[in-house]
């Protein structure tokens, strides 16, 4: 019964995503790129981490992460709108250049993060479930992305990304349906749990800082100006962030109160074991979702990084060369760090970018005489710097 419900929910979601009026809609196509990055891995990695570290407070922490992402997204949206209205001040443009370099660096780390998760999930259900084989698979995927980007360009990557996003969202629908039934059964039996947090105080706060990367990705909309107008990009970012927040909150709300402490392992693929307790089919489906999620997010950030480096270097480094540089650095990260360390580094890199974007928005708001809004952006910039300095990895 549970398996049938999960498959039916996934099938319905897939049919909706294949509906021509949706799949061909310009707004949806603009939404796919940021959505691919935002739901790159958060629904897989965050569940066990938040449930273990924060216990009963896991949904509140998830809400805080989504709120922080929405506020930083507001700064990016303000900058998109302001830039579309005409020339900005020299100070804003200089800070924008610095922010773009910070983002290019963050993309390198995030692609390594996504593909390392791809390697971990790809080997999870095989006899070769160990770090070395996971890193070998990750390395192979880096070379695949490089090969496609080098020979076919970003347009080919974008088509692969759209298919992967559809598959991922369909599987997530089945996962949420299965979790909802499992949660209802536990609630009906009076077996819901109020697990105490294992982290409190400064340690809990810095871990939250180190997880900000799991809700990033909305900034990719900023760099789609050649394809979409500013109003379309702003609406697409809001839609992507709204959909991802609903998915995250439903997922964390359903998972936080049904598993006793210590049920899963402490690895980045712990969700596979937990979902096996809900329904036997879920581990296989989640492995598929994980592979689609990591691949689509890596594709989105690879394409964004290539175009960004070409723009920043005024075409002295072409897109294909940028892909090769990204892959080389990503392979270095893969073989020197573990996944949780890469997640924390990526969070800090993106936090620096968001701090700079908030600083740009503050300068623009002051130029327009919007003092109160400028102060809000300045507070966001300070928060971004704090996250960049103090974000901590999962132990």
C-alpha positions as CSV (number, residue, x, y, z in Angstrom):
1,X,0.0,0.0,0.0
2,X,2.8,2.4,1.0
3,X,4.8,1.6,-2.1
4,X,1.8,2.1,-4.4
5,X,1.1,5.5,-2.8
6,X,4.7,6.6,-3.2
7,X,4.8,5.6,-6.9
8,X,1.4,7.2,-7.6
9,X,2.5,10.5,-6.1
10,X,5.8,10.4,-8.1
11,X,3.9,9.6,-11.3
12,X,1.4,12.5,-10.7
13,X,4.2,14.9,-10.1
14,X,6.0,13.7,-13.2
15,X,2.9,14.2,-15.4
16,X,2.4,17.7,-14.0
17,X,6.0,18.6,-14.8
18,X,5.7,17.2,-18.3
19,X,2.4,19.2,-19.0
20,X,3.3,21.3,-22.0
21,X,1.7,24.5,-20.6
22,X,4.1,24.2,-17.6
23,X,7.2,22.8,-19.2
24,X,7.2,25.4,-22.0
25,X,6.2,28.4,-19.9
26,X,8.9,31.0,-19.9
27,X,8.7,31.7,-16.2
28,X,9.1,28.0,-15.4
29,X,12.1,27.7,-17.6
30,X,13.6,30.7,-15.8
31,X,12.8,29.1,-12.5
32,X,14.5,25.7,-13.3
33,X,18.1,27.0,-13.0
34,X,17.8,28.5,-9.5
35,X,15.6,25.6,-8.4
36,X,18.1,23.1,-9.5
37,X,20.7,24.7,-7.3
38,X,18.5,25.4,-4.2
39,X,17.3,21.8,-4.1
40,X,20.7,20.4,-5.0
41,X,21.1,18.3,-1.9
42,X,19.4,20.0,1.0
43,X,16.5,17.6,1.1
44,X,18.9,14.7,1.4
45,X,21.7,16.0,3.7
46,X,19.7,18.4,5.9
47,X,17.2,16.0,7.3
48,X,19.5,13.7,9.3
49,X,21.8,16.6,10.3
50,X,19.0,18.8,11.6
51,X,17.2,16.0,13.3
52,X,20.3,14.8,15.0
53,X,21.7,18.2,16.0
54,X,18.6,20.2,16.8
55,X,16.0,17.6,17.7
56,X,12.6,19.1,18.4
57,X,13.9,22.4,17.1
58,X,14.9,21.2,13.7
59,X,11.9,22.7,11.8
60,X,12.6,26.1,13.5
61,X,16.2,25.9,12.3
62,X,15.1,25.0,8.8
63,X,12.7,28.0,8.9
64,X,15.6,30.3,9.9
65,X,17.7,29.0,7.0
66,X,14.9,29.6,4.6
67,X,14.2,33.1,6.0
68,X,17.9,34.0,5.8
69,X,18.0,32.8,2.2
70,X,14.9,34.9,1.4
71,X,16.4,38.0,2.9
72,X,19.7,37.6,1.0
73,X,17.6,36.9,-2.1
74,X,15.9,40.2,-1.5
75,X,19.2,42.0,-1.7
76,X,20.0,40.2,-5.0
77,X,16.5,41.1,-6.3
78,X,17.0,44.7,-5.4
79,X,20.3,44.8,-7.3
80,X,18.7,43.2,-10.3
81,X,15.9,45.7,-10.4
82,X,18.3,48.7,-9.8
83,X,20.7,47.6,-12.5
84,X,17.9,47.2,-15.0
85,X,16.9,50.9,-14.4
86,X,20.2,52.3,-15.6
87,X,23.8,52.9,-14.6
88,X,24.9,52.5,-11.0
89,X,27.5,54.3,-9.1
90,X,31.2,53.5,-9.6
91,X,31.3,52.2,-6.0
92,X,28.5,49.7,-6.7
93,X,30.1,48.5,-9.8
94,X,33.5,47.9,-8.1
95,X,31.8,46.0,-5.3
96,X,29.9,44.0,-7.9
97,X,33.1,42.9,-9.6
98,X,34.4,41.8,-6.2
99,X,31.2,39.9,-5.5
100,X,31.4,38.2,-8.9
101,X,34.9,36.9,-8.2
102,X,33.7,35.7,-4.8
103,X,30.8,33.9,-6.5
104,X,33.1,32.3,-9.1
105,X,35.2,30.9,-6.2
106,X,32.1,29.7,-4.4
107,X,30.9,27.9,-7.5
108,X,34.1,25.9,-7.7
109,X,33.5,24.7,-4.1
110,X,29.8,24.1,-4.6
111,X,30.3,21.9,-7.7
112,X,32.8,19.8,-5.7
113,X,30.2,19.6,-3.0
114,X,27.5,18.4,-5.3
115,X,29.6,15.9,-7.2
116,X,31.1,14.5,-4.0
117,X,27.6,13.8,-2.8
118,X,26.8,12.3,-6.2
119,X,29.8,9.9,-5.6
120,X,28.7,9.0,-2.0
121,X,25.1,8.3,-3.0
122,X,26.1,6.6,-6.2
123,X,28.1,4.0,-4.3
124,X,25.8,3.7,-1.2
125,X,23.8,0.7,-2.4
126,X,26.8,-1.1,-4.1
127,X,29.4,-3.5,-2.6
128,X,31.9,-0.7,-3.1
129,X,30.5,1.6,-0.5
130,X,33.7,3.3,0.7
131,X,35.3,6.7,0.4
132,X,37.8,5.7,-2.3
133,X,35.3,4.4,-4.7
134,X,33.0,7.4,-4.0
135,X,35.8,9.7,-4.9
136,X,36.6,7.8,-8.0
137,X,32.9,8.1,-9.1
138,X,33.0,11.8,-8.3
139,X,36.1,12.2,-10.4
140,X,34.4,10.5,-13.3
141,X,31.4,12.8,-13.1
142,X,33.7,15.8,-13.1
143,X,35.2,14.6,-16.3
144,X,31.7,13.9,-17.8
145,X,30.6,17.5,-17.0
146,X,33.8,18.8,-18.5
147,X,33.4,16.7,-21.6
148,X,29.8,17.9,-22.2
149,X,30.6,21.5,-21.5
150,X,33.7,21.5,-23.6
151,X,32.1,19.8,-26.7
152,X,28.5,21.0,-26.5
153,X,28.5,24.1,-24.4
154,X,26.0,25.4,-21.8
155,X,23.0,24.8,-23.9
156,X,23.6,21.0,-23.7
157,X,24.2,21.2,-20.0
158,X,20.9,23.2,-19.5
159,X,18.9,20.5,-21.3
160,X,20.4,17.8,-19.1
161,X,19.6,20.0,-16.1
162,X,15.9,20.4,-16.9
163,X,15.4,16.6,-17.2
164,X,17.3,16.0,-14.0
165,X,15.2,18.6,-12.1
166,X,11.9,17.0,-13.3
167,X,13.1,13.6,-12.1
168,X,14.2,14.9,-8.8
169,X,10.9,16.8,-8.1
170,X,8.8,13.7,-9.0
171,X,10.8,11.6,-6.6
172,X,10.6,14.2,-3.8
173,X,6.8,14.2,-4.2
174,X,6.8,10.4,-3.6
175,X,9.1,10.8,-0.6
176,X,6.9,13.4,1.0
177,X,3.8,11.3,0.4
178,X,5.4,8.3,2.1
179,X,6.7,10.4,5.0
180,X,3.2,12.0,5.4
181,X,1.6,8.5,5.8
182,X,4.4,7.3,8.1
183,X,4.0,10.5,10.2
184,X,0.3,10.0,10.4
185,X,0.7,6.4,11.5
186,X,3.1,7.4,14.3
187,X,0.8,10.3,15.4
188,X,-2.2,7.9,15.4
189,X,-0.3,5.5,17.6
190,X,0.8,8.3,19.9
191,X,4.4,7.5,19.0
192,X,5.7,10.9,17.9
193,X,9.0,11.9,19.5
194,X,10.3,15.1,21.0
195,X,14.0,14.5,20.7
196,X,16.3,16.9,22.7
197,X,19.0,18.8,20.7
198,X,22.5,17.5,20.9
199,X,24.0,20.9,20.2
200,X,23.1,24.2,21.9
201,X,24.6,27.7,22.2
202,X,27.5,28.8,20.0
203,X,28.1,25.3,18.5
204,X,24.5,25.1,17.3
205,X,24.7,28.6,15.8
206,X,27.9,28.0,13.9
207,X,26.7,24.7,12.6
208,X,23.6,26.5,11.2
209,X,26.0,29.0,9.6
210,X,27.9,26.1,8.0
211,X,24.6,24.8,6.4
212,X,23.6,28.0,4.5
213,X,24.9,26.5,1.3
214,X,22.1,24.0,1.3
215,X,19.5,26.7,0.6
216,X,21.7,28.8,-1.8
217,X,21.3,28.8,-5.6
218,X,18.8,31.6,-6.0
219,X,21.7,33.9,-7.1
220,X,22.0,32.1,-10.4
221,X,19.0,34.2,-11.6
222,X,21.2,37.3,-11.4
223,X,23.2,35.9,-14.3
224,X,20.4,35.0,-16.7
225,X,20.0,38.6,-18.1
226,X,20.8,37.5,-21.6
227,X,17.8,35.2,-21.7
228,X,15.2,36.8,-19.4
229,X,14.1,40.3,-18.4
230,X,14.6,41.7,-14.9
231,X,11.0,41.3,-13.9
232,X,11.0,37.7,-15.1
233,X,14.2,36.9,-13.2
234,X,12.9,38.5,-10.0
235,X,9.6,36.5,-10.3
236,X,11.6,33.3,-11.1
237,X,13.8,33.7,-8.0
238,X,10.8,34.3,-5.7
239,X,9.1,31.2,-7.2
240,X,12.2,29.0,-6.8
241,X,12.7,30.1,-3.3
242,X,9.1,29.7,-2.3
243,X,8.8,26.2,-3.8
244,X,12.1,25.1,-2.2
245,X,11.0,26.5,1.2
246,X,7.7,24.6,1.1
247,X,9.6,21.4,0.2
248,X,12.2,21.9,2.9
249,X,9.7,22.7,5.6
250,X,7.4,19.8,4.8
251,X,10.3,17.4,4.7
252,X,11.9,18.5,8.0
253,X,8.5,18.8,9.7
254,X,7.7,15.2,8.8
255,X,11.2,13.7,9.6
256,X,12.0,15.5,12.9
257,X,9.5,13.7,15.2
258,X,9.4,10.1,14.0
259,X,12.9,8.6,14.4
260,X,14.6,7.9,17.8
261,X,18.1,9.4,18.4
262,X,20.9,7.4,16.8
263,X,18.6,5.6,14.3
264,X,20.7,6.5,11.3
265,X,24.4,6.6,10.8
266,X,26.5,9.8,10.8
267,X,27.4,9.8,7.1
268,X,26.3,12.2,4.3
269,X,24.0,9.3,3.0
270,X,22.3,8.7,6.3
271,X,18.9,9.5,4.7
272,X,19.0,6.3,2.7
273,X,19.0,4.1,5.8
274,X,16.3,6.2,7.5
275,X,13.9,6.1,4.5
276,X,14.3,2.3,4.3
277,X,12.4,2.2,7.6
278,X,9.5,4.1,5.9
279,X,9.2,2.0,2.8
280,X,11.5,-0.5,1.1
281,X,11.3,1.3,-2.3
282,X,12.4,4.6,-1.0
283,X,16.2,3.9,-0.7
284,X,16.3,3.1,-4.4
285,X,14.2,6.1,-5.4
286,X,16.2,8.4,-3.2
287,X,19.4,7.2,-4.7
288,X,18.0,8.2,-8.1
289,X,16.8,11.5,-6.7
290,X,20.2,12.1,-5.1
291,X,22.0,11.4,-8.4
292,X,19.6,13.7,-10.3
293,X,19.8,16.4,-7.6
294,X,23.6,16.5,-7.5
295,X,24.0,16.3,-11.2
296,X,21.5,19.1,-12.0
297,X,22.9,21.4,-9.3
298,X,26.5,20.8,-10.5
299,X,25.4,21.5,-14.1
300,X,23.7,24.7,-13.1
301,X,26.8,26.0,-11.2
302,X,29.2,24.8,-13.8
303,X,27.4,26.7,-16.5
304,X,27.1,29.8,-14.2
305,X,30.8,29.6,-13.3
306,X,32.0,29.3,-16.9
307,X,30.0,32.3,-18.0
308,X,31.0,34.4,-15.0
309,X,34.7,33.8,-15.4
310,X,34.5,34.7,-19.1
311,X,32.6,37.9,-18.3
312,X,35.0,38.9,-15.5
313,X,38.1,38.3,-17.6
314,X,36.6,40.1,-20.6
315,X,36.8,36.9,-22.6
316,X,40.5,36.4,-22.0
317,X,39.5,33.1,-20.3
318,X,36.8,31.5,-22.5
319,X,33.9,29.4,-21.1
320,X,35.5,26.1,-22.0
321,X,38.8,26.9,-20.4
322,X,36.9,28.0,-17.3
323,X,35.2,24.6,-17.2
324,X,38.6,22.9,-17.3
325,X,39.9,25.2,-14.5
326,X,36.8,24.5,-12.3
327,X,37.2,20.7,-12.8
328,X,40.9,20.8,-11.9
329,X,40.2,22.7,-8.7
330,X,37.2,20.5,-7.9
331,X,39.3,17.3,-8.2
332,X,41.8,18.8,-5.8
333,X,39.1,19.5,-3.2
334,X,37.6,16.0,-3.8
335,X,40.9,14.2,-2.9
336,X,41.9,16.4,0.0
337,X,38.6,17.1,2.0
338,X,35.6,15.2,3.1
339,X,32.0,16.1,2.1
340,X,31.1,17.9,5.4
341,X,34.3,20.1,5.2
342,X,33.4,21.0,1.6
343,X,29.9,21.9,2.7
344,X,31.2,24.3,5.4
345,X,33.7,25.9,3.0
346,X,31.0,26.3,0.4
347,X,28.7,27.9,2.9
348,X,31.3,30.4,3.9
349,X,32.2,31.3,0.3
350,X,28.5,31.9,-0.5
351,X,28.0,33.9,2.7
352,X,30.8,36.2,1.6
353,X,29.1,36.7,-1.8
354,X,25.8,37.4,-0.1
355,X,27.5,39.9,2.2
356,X,28.9,41.8,-0.8
357,X,25.5,41.7,-2.6
358,X,23.9,43.1,0.5
359,X,26.6,45.8,0.6
360,X,25.8,46.7,-3.0
361,X,22.1,46.9,-2.2
362,X,22.8,49.1,0.8
363,X,24.8,51.6,-1.4
364,X,22.0,51.6,-4.0
365,X,19.3,52.1,-1.4
366,X,21.2,55.1,0.1
367,X,21.7,56.6,-3.4
368,X,17.9,56.4,-3.8
369,X,17.3,58.0,-0.4
370,X,15.8,54.8,1.1
371,X,17.6,55.0,4.5
372,X,15.6,52.4,6.4
373,X,16.0,49.8,3.7
374,X,19.7,50.6,3.4
375,X,20.2,49.9,7.1
376,X,18.4,46.6,6.7
377,X,20.8,45.6,3.9
378,X,23.8,46.7,6.0
379,X,22.6,44.4,8.8
380,X,22.4,41.6,6.2
381,X,25.9,42.3,5.0
382,X,27.2,42.1,8.6
383,X,25.4,38.8,9.0
384,X,26.9,37.4,5.8
385,X,30.4,38.3,7.1
386,X,29.8,36.6,10.4
387,X,28.6,33.5,8.6
388,X,31.7,33.6,6.4
389,X,34.0,33.7,9.4
390,X,32.3,31.3,11.8
391,X,30.5,28.7,9.7
392,X,31.4,25.2,11.0
393,X,31.3,21.7,9.5
394,X,29.3,18.8,10.8
395,X,31.6,16.8,13.2
